[in-house]
Amino acid sequence: MTTPTVLAVASKGGHWRQLNAMAGAFSQYDVRFVSTDPELAEFCISECSRTEWWRGFVVAFQMIMIMWRLRPDVVVSTGALPGLVALVIARLFRARTVWIDSIANTESMSLSGRLSRPFAGLWLTQWPDVSRKTGAIYAGAVL
């Protein structure tokens, strides 16, 4: 039996810090990290944002290539838009998906978080009030 592969995806900055704060939870798995900063992770993808959404097509192609190579069992993301793209592509590869919205979103889910709902097998928030408003699962804060 092979060790399940977890693909952990996050944009640089706070999303990356939160993802890395959870790294211990993945210690029994073959974890591969993807980021928008080549100095941070084994795999680098382009940045895309709400104002440059068309770059998401480049990110989608990059994620297809990474997932084709790794065939992850689970894809986890703390955001932002590149993480959302990763979850969408993960569903095409029949991987399980987890979205953990940023702790910075104290009042509502982020835009990427809201858009991730149909693609996230497990949809999490780090705030109880956001959980009550959105139906996202609150299981505690990462930081």
DRENLUM-205380 format. One line per field, with one value per residue (C-alpha): residue number from 1; chain; x negated, z negated, y. Coordinates in steps of 0.5 Angstrom, whole numbers, plus 2048, in hexadecimal, padded with zeros to 3 digits. Layout:
% residues N
i: NUM,... $
ch: A,... $
xx: X,... $
zz: Z,... $
yy: Y,... $
//
This chain:
% residues 143
i: 1,2,3,4,5,6,7,8,9,10,11,12,13,14,15,16,17,18,19,20,21,22,23,24,25,26,27,28,29,30,31,32,33,34,35,36,37,38,39,40,41,42,43,44,45,46,47,48,49,50,51,52,53,54,55,56,57,58,59,60,61,62,63,64,65,66,67,68,69,70,71,72,73,74,75,76,77,78,79,80,81,82,83,84,85,86,87,88,89,90,91,92,93,94,95,96,97,98,99,100,101,102,103,104,105,106,107,108,109,110,111,112,113,114,115,116,117,118,119,120,121,122,123,124,125,126,127,128,129,130,131,132,133,134,135,136,137,138,139,140,141,142,143 $
ch: A,A,A,A,A,A,A,A,A,A,A,A,A,A,A,A,A,A,A,A,A,A,A,A,A,A,A,A,A,A,A,A,A,A,A,A,A,A,A,A,A,A,A,A,A,A,A,A,A,A,A,A,A,A,A,A,A,A,A,A,A,A,A,A,A,A,A,A,A,A,A,A,A,A,A,A,A,A,A,A,A,A,A,A,A,A,A,A,A,A,A,A,A,A,A,A,A,A,A,A,A,A,A,A,A,A,A,A,A,A,A,A,A,A,A,A,A,A,A,A,A,A,A,A,A,A,A,A,A,A,A,A,A,A,A,A,A,A,A,A,A,A,A $
xx: 800,7FD,7FD,803,800,803,802,802,803,802,801,7FB,7FB,801,804,7FD,7FC,802,801,7FB,7FD,801,7FC,7FB,802,800,7F9,7FC,7FD,7F9,7FA,7F8,7F8,7FA,7FA,7F9,7F2,7ED,7E8,7EE,7F0,7EE,7F3,7F4,7FB,7FC,800,807,80C,813,810,80C,811,80E,808,80C,80C,804,805,80A,805,7FF,804,806,7FE,7FD,803,802,7FB,7FC,804,805,80A,80C,80B,80B,80B,80B,80C,80C,80F,809,80B,812,810,80C,813,816,811,810,818,816,811,816,812,815,815,814,815,813,815,810,810,810,817,81B,822,823,81F,81B,81D,818,81B,822,821,81D,823,826,81F,81D,81E,81D,81E,81B,81B,817,81C,823,827,825,827,82E,82F,82C,82D,825,823,81F,81A,815,810,809,806 $
zz: 800,802,7FE,800,803,801,805,801,805,803,805,802,7FC,7F6,7FA,7FA,7F3,7F1,7F6,7F3,7EC,7ED,7F0,7EA,7EB,7F2,7EF,7F0,7F8,7FE,7FE,804,803,809,808,80C,80A,80D,806,802,805,809,80F,811,814,817,813,815,812,812,816,81B,81B,822,81F,81C,822,822,81B,81D,822,81D,818,81D,81F,817,816,81C,819,812,812,80B,807,803,805,7FF,800,7FB,802,805,80D,80F,809,80C,813,80F,80C,813,816,811,812,819,816,811,80B,805,803,7FD,7FD,7F7,7F7,7F5,7ED,7F0,7F2,7EB,7EE,7F4,7F9,7FE,805,807,801,803,80A,807,804,80A,80B,803,800,7FA,7F9,7F3,7F0,7EA,7E7,7E3,7E5,7ED,7EC,7E9,7EF,7F5,7F2,7F3,7EE,7E8,7E5,7E2,7E4,7E7,7E4 $
yy: 800,807,80D,812,818,81F,825,82B,832,839,840,843,847,846,840,83D,83E,83B,835,834,834,82E,82A,826,823,820,81D,816,817,819,820,824,82C,831,838,83F,840,83B,83C,839,833,82D,82F,836,839,840,845,847,84B,84E,854,84F,849,847,845,840,83C,83B,839,834,831,831,82D,828,827,826,822,81D,81C,81B,818,81B,818,81E,826,82B,832,838,83D,841,841,83C,837,838,836,830,82D,82E,82A,825,823,821,81D,81A,81C,81E,825,82A,831,835,83C,841,843,84B,84A,84B,84D,849,844,847,847,841,83E,83F,83D,836,834,82F,82C,82B,825,828,82F,832,839,83C,840,83D,843,842,83B,83D,841,83D,836,835,830,833,82F,834,839,837,83D $
//
